[in-house]
């Protein structure tokens, strides 16, 4: 199957060619190997310029993180921002279909043009338009739909201050947690100014759930932590808003993120989190288990009791985070040891190894049980499980086990 050039002459630079093929894996490999992110193909295009045109938000993110310069124009003087902006609100499928129709115009034989859409995550689609000839040939035109998220990222990189209302409108035009949503949040949260904070706070009082969710995400990340020392009042006000949302919200997804941002800010919000320990939504309970250690004062009996309760949760992820919180607690009590011991036989091996880590730190050799289990487990639990097991074995001086773990 041939891919026809939507962009002329992308040869001469392997990174540019990989970006044109929408090959995120190859782009990542080349960047990791040290390829120049600003190299030019024969047609005068950089990989960032091509990725901006192809709508591949993930590739643009990788290129920017590795030093791609958004100020490098193409041979026609267009910046990557200009290229992405030209397609930000376009019907990509219709554009590709027109390209395909022009390609087959006047050709001999009959052809069929077939358009497919594939959701690839982050509220982005991969659009494929294939020209299928009666001779069995297939020619494909492909593009992704991440142009608006790319525009938003490049505005931030170029220092362009887009009004809050315009950015919010972009985010609210699609689903929460899509590429545009997080690009907007990333554009707003570093501003750390009173105008942006006030606008986000107003969203938190909106009757619309999606608007409250956007306000909470901006408030939760506001300043990205770097500017809180300069404007400590923002932090205190953000915590007050988030605590209020934790008290009054009912939507599980909203509560999950409110709890997450309270943990991010290490907010004094223990009563709010304790009230959610038995919430029906497992994502809410997981967020509580994950963030309790960050917000409770060391050794707080109610906080530790909540983690012990959550370590027995029917949801695997909840148990895992609660067990991790108990494992890293500074306190050494019989109740903590009993809770960790109860998790040594957890069906989720990583949870059992988290419990083992906590017991090993307290000098209890019973912790070696899950390490032996890992050595005989036919499943592939992942590198983190081996890291945990090696840590347990090292703390308890089990040198014979360490050798076996490192050779698996």
C-alpha positions in Angstrom: 0.0 0.0 0.0 1.4 3.4 -1.0 1.1 6.6 1.0 0.9 9.5 -1.4 2.6 12.8 -0.5 0.3 15.4 1.1 3.6 17.2 1.8 6.1 17.6 -1.0 9.6 16.2 -0.4 10.1 15.0 3.2 13.1 12.9 2.3 16.7 13.8 3.3 16.0 13.8 7.1 15.0 10.6 8.8 13.2 12.5 11.7 11.1 14.5 9.2 10.3 11.3 7.3 9.2 9.6 10.5 7.0 12.5 11.5 5.4 12.4 8.0 4.7 8.7 8.4 2.9 9.5 11.8 5.4 7.1 13.4 5.7 8.3 17.0 7.8 5.3 18.0 10.4 6.0 15.4 10.4 9.7 16.3 11.0 8.9 19.9 13.8 6.5 19.1 15.6 9.0 16.9 15.3 11.8 19.5 16.6 9.4 22.2 19.5 8.6 19.9 20.3 12.3 19.7 19.1 13.2 16.2 18.9 17.0 15.6 15.2 17.9 16.3 15.6 20.9 13.9 17.1 19.1 10.9 15.7 20.0 7.5 14.4 17.7 4.8 14.9 18.4 1.1 11.8 20.5 0.9 12.9 22.8 3.7 10.6 21.3 6.4 11.5 20.4 10.0 9.9 17.5 11.8 7.9 20.0 13.9 6.6 21.7 10.8 5.5 18.3 9.3 4.0 17.1 12.6 2.0 20.3 13.0 0.6 19.8 9.5 -0.2 16.1 10.1 -2.0 16.9 13.4 0.2 14.5 15.4 0.0 16.1 18.9 2.0 13.4 20.6 4.9 13.8 18.1 4.8 17.6 18.5 4.9 17.1 22.3 8.0 14.9 22.0 9.7 17.2 19.6 9.2 20.3 21.8 10.5 18.4 24.9 13.6 17.5 22.9 14.4 21.1 21.8 12.5 21.5 18.5 12.4 25.3 17.8 8.9 26.5 16.9 10.4 29.7 15.4 12.0 27.8 12.5 9.9 28.6 9.3 9.5 26.3 6.3 10.7 27.2 2.8 7.5 29.3 2.3 8.1 31.3 5.6 5.3 29.5 7.5 5.9 28.7 11.2 4.6 25.4 12.6 2.0 27.5 14.4 0.7 29.0 11.2 0.5 25.5 9.6 -1.4 23.9 12.5 -3.7 27.0 12.9 -4.8 26.6 9.2 -6.3 23.2 10.1 -7.4 23.8 13.7 -11.0 23.9 12.8 -10.9 22.1 9.5 -12.8 19.0 8.5 -9.7 16.8 8.1 -11.6 13.9 6.5 -13.2 16.1 3.9 -9.8 17.6 3.1 -8.2 14.2 2.6 -11.2 13.0 0.5 -10.7 16.0 -1.8 -7.0 15.2 -2.1 -7.9 11.6 -2.9 -10.4 12.7 -5.5 -7.8 14.9 -7.2 -5.4 12.1 -7.2 -7.7 9.7 -9.1 -9.1 12.3 -11.5 -8.6 11.2 -15.1 -7.2 7.8 -14.1 -8.1 4.7 -16.1 -10.2 2.0 -14.4 -12.7 2.2 -11.6 -11.7 3.2 -8.0 -13.5 3.3 -4.6 -12.6 5.9 -2.0 -13.0 4.6 1.6 -12.7 6.8 4.7 -12.1 5.4 8.2 -11.8 7.1 11.6 -9.9 5.5 14.5 -10.0 7.0 18.0 -6.4 6.9 19.2 -6.8 8.5 22.6 -6.7 12.1 23.9 -9.9 12.8 21.9 -7.8 12.6 18.7 -8.7 10.6 15.6 -6.6 9.0 12.9 -8.3 9.7 9.6 -7.4 7.3 6.7 -8.7 7.8 3.2 -7.9 4.9 0.8 -8.2 4.8 -2.9 -8.8 1.2 -3.9 -8.4 0.4 -7.6 -10.0 -2.5 -9.5 -6.5 -3.8 -10.1 -6.1 -4.4 -6.3 -3.9 -1.3 -5.7 -4.5 0.7 -2.5 -3.2 4.3 -2.1 -3.7 5.9 1.4 -3.8 9.4 2.6 -3.7 9.8 6.4 -3.7 12.5 9.0 -4.6 13.0 12.7 -6.9 15.6 14.2 -4.7 17.1 16.9 -4.2 20.5 15.2 -6.1 22.6 17.9 -4.1 21.0 20.7 -0.9 21.7 18.7 -1.9 25.3 18.2 -2.4 25.7 21.9 0.9 24.2 22.8 2.7 26.3 20.2 1.1 29.5 21.5 2.5 28.8 24.9 5.9 28.0 23.5 5.9 31.2 21.5 4.9 33.3 24.5 1.5 34.2 23.0 -1.0 35.2 25.7 -4.4 34.0 24.5 -7.4 35.4 26.5 -8.8 33.1 29.2 -12.2 33.0 27.6 -10.9 31.8 24.3 -8.8 29.1 25.8 -11.7 28.0 28.0 -14.0 27.8 25.0 -11.5 25.5 23.3 -11.3 23.2 26.2 -15.1 23.1 26.7 -15.7 22.3 23.0 -14.4 18.8 23.6 -14.3 16.2 26.3 -12.4 16.6 29.6 -8.9 15.1 29.6 -8.5 15.3 25.8 -5.4 16.8 24.2 -7.0 20.2 23.9 -8.1 20.1 27.5 -4.7 19.5 28.9 -3.0 21.9 26.4 -5.3 24.6 27.7 -4.6 23.8 31.3 -0.9 23.8 30.6 -1.3 27.2 29.0 -3.2 28.8 31.9 -1.7 27.3 35.0 1.8 28.9 34.7 0.4 32.4 34.5 0.0 32.8 38.3 -1.8 36.1 38.0 -4.9 37.4 39.7 -7.0 37.8 36.5 -6.5 34.1 35.5 -7.1 32.9 39.0 -10.3 34.9 39.3 -11.6 33.5 36.0 -10.8 29.9 37.0 -12.5 30.5 40.4 -15.7 31.7 38.7 -15.8 28.5 36.6 -15.7 26.5 39.9 -19.1 28.1 40.8 -20.7 27.4 37.4 -23.9 25.3 37.2 -22.2 23.3 34.4 -20.2 20.3 35.5 -17.7 20.6 32.7 -17.0 24.2 33.5 -16.5 23.4 37.2 -14.1 20.6 36.2 -12.0 22.9 34.1 -11.9 25.5 36.8 -10.8 22.8 39.3 -8.0 21.6 37.0 -6.7 25.1 36.5 -7.0 26.0 40.2 -5.4 22.7 41.2 -2.3 23.2 39.1 -2.3 27.0 39.3 1.3 28.3 39.3 2.7 24.7 38.8 4.1 25.0 42.3 6.9 27.3 41.2 5.1 30.6 41.9 3.3 29.7 45.1 6.1 31.2 47.2 5.7 34.5 45.3 1.9 34.5 45.6 1.1 32.4 48.7 -2.4 33.8 48.8 -3.2 32.0 45.6 -2.3 28.7 47.3 -4.5 29.3 50.3 -7.4 30.4 48.1 -7.0 27.4 45.8 -7.1 25.1 48.7 -10.3 26.7 50.1 -12.0 26.4 46.7 -11.0 22.7 46.3 -12.1 21.8 49.8 -15.5 23.4 49.1 -15.8 21.4 45.9 -14.8 18.2 47.7 -17.7 18.8 50.1 -20.4 19.6 47.6 -19.6 17.6 44.4 -21.2 14.3 43.6 -19.8 13.4 40.2 -17.2 10.6 40.8 -14.8 11.9 38.0 -15.0 15.4 39.4 -14.3 14.2 42.9 -11.4 12.1 41.8 -9.6 15.2 40.4 -10.5 17.4 43.3 -8.9 14.9 45.6 -5.9 14.7 43.3 -5.4 18.4 43.3 -5.8 18.6 47.1 -3.0 16.0 47.3 -0.9 17.9 44.8 -1.1 20.9 47.0 -0.6 18.9 50.3 -3.7 20.7 51.5 -5.0 20.4 55.1 -8.0 18.6 53.8 -8.1 15.4 55.9 -11.8 15.7 56.9 -12.8 15.9 53.2 -10.8 12.9 52.2 -11.9 10.8 55.2 -15.5 11.5 54.2 -14.8 9.8 50.8 -13.2 6.6 52.1 -16.4 4.6 51.5 -17.5 6.3 48.3 -19.2 4.1 45.8 -16.8 5.1 43.0 -13.6 3.1 43.0 -11.8 5.9 41.2 -12.7 8.2 44.1 -11.4 5.7 46.7 -8.2 5.2 44.6 -7.6 9.0 44.6 -8.1 9.1 48.4 -5.7 6.2 48.9 -3.1 7.8 46.7 -3.3 11.2 48.2 -3.9 10.6 51.9 -0.2 10.3 52.7 0.5 13.7 51.2 -2.1 15.6 53.2 -2.2 13.9 56.6 0.1 14.8 59.4 2.6 12.1 60.3 1.0 9.4 62.4 -2.5 10.9 62.3 -4.6 8.1 63.7 -7.6 8.7 61.6 -5.5 8.9 58.4 -3.7 5.7 59.2 -7.0 4.0 60.0 -8.4 5.1 56.7 -5.4 3.7 54.8 -5.8 0.4 56.7 -9.4 0.3 55.7 -8.6 1.0 52.1 -5.9 -1.7 52.1 -8.8 -4.2 52.3 -10.8 -2.6 49.5 -12.2 -4.9 46.8 -10.6 -2.8 44.1 -7.0 -3.9 43.3 -5.8 -0.3 42.5 -7.2 1.0 45.8 -5.5 -1.7 47.8 -2.2 -1.1 46.0 -2.1 2.6 46.8 -3.3 2.2 50.4 -0.7 -0.5 51.0 2.0 1.7 49.5 0.9 4.5 51.9 1.2 2.2 54.9 4.5 0.8 53.7 6.2 4.2 53.6 4.6 5.5 56.8 7.2 6.5 59.4 5.2 4.9 62.2 5.6 1.3 63.3 2.5 0.0 65.0 1.0 -3.4 65.5 -2.0 -2.2 63.4 0.2 -1.2 60.5 2.1 -4.4 60.6 -1.1 -6.5 60.7 -2.5 -4.6 57.7 0.7 -5.1 55.8 1.0 -8.8 56.7 -2.6 -9.3 55.5 -1.6 -8.1 52.1 1.4 -10.5 51.6 -1.0 -12.9 50.0 -2.7 -10.3 47.9 -3.7 -11.7 44.5 -2.1 -8.6 42.9 1.7 -9.4 43.3 2.8 -5.8 43.2 0.5 -5.0 46.1 2.0 -8.0 48.0 5.5 -6.7 47.3 4.6 -3.2 48.5 3.5 -4.8 51.7 6.7 -6.7 51.8 8.7 -3.5 51.4 6.9 -2.0 54.4 7.6 -5.0 56.5 11.2 -5.3 55.4 11.7 -1.6 56.4 10.5 -2.7 59.9 12.9 -5.6 59.9 10.3 -8.4 59.6 11.6 -11.4 57.6 8.1 -12.6 56.8 8.4 -10.0 54.0 10.4 -12.5 51.9 7.3 -14.5 51.1 6.2 -12.4 48.1 9.8 -12.4 46.8 9.8 -16.2 46.6 6.4 -15.9 45.0 7.9 -13.6 42.3 10.7 -16.0 41.6 8.2 -18.8 40.9 5.5 -16.7 39.1 5.1 -17.6 35.5 3.4 -14.3 34.7 5.4 -11.2 33.7 4.8 -8.7 36.6 7.0 -5.9 35.2 10.3 -4.3 36.2 8.8 -2.4 39.1 7.9 -5.6 40.8 11.5 -6.8 40.5 12.8 -3.5 41.9 10.5 -3.9 44.9 11.7 -7.5 45.4 15.4 -6.5 45.2 14.8 -3.7 47.7 13.1 -6.2 50.1 15.9 -8.7 49.7 18.6 -6.1 50.2 17.0 -4.7 53.4 16.8 -8.2 54.9 20.2 -9.4 53.7 18.9 -12.2 51.5 21.8 -12.2 49.0 20.9 -15.6 47.5 17.5 -14.1 46.4 19.1 -11.0 45.0 21.2 -13.0 42.5 18.1 -14.9 41.3 16.1 -11.7 40.9 18.7 -10.0 38.8 19.1 -12.9 36.4 15.4 -13.2 35.6 
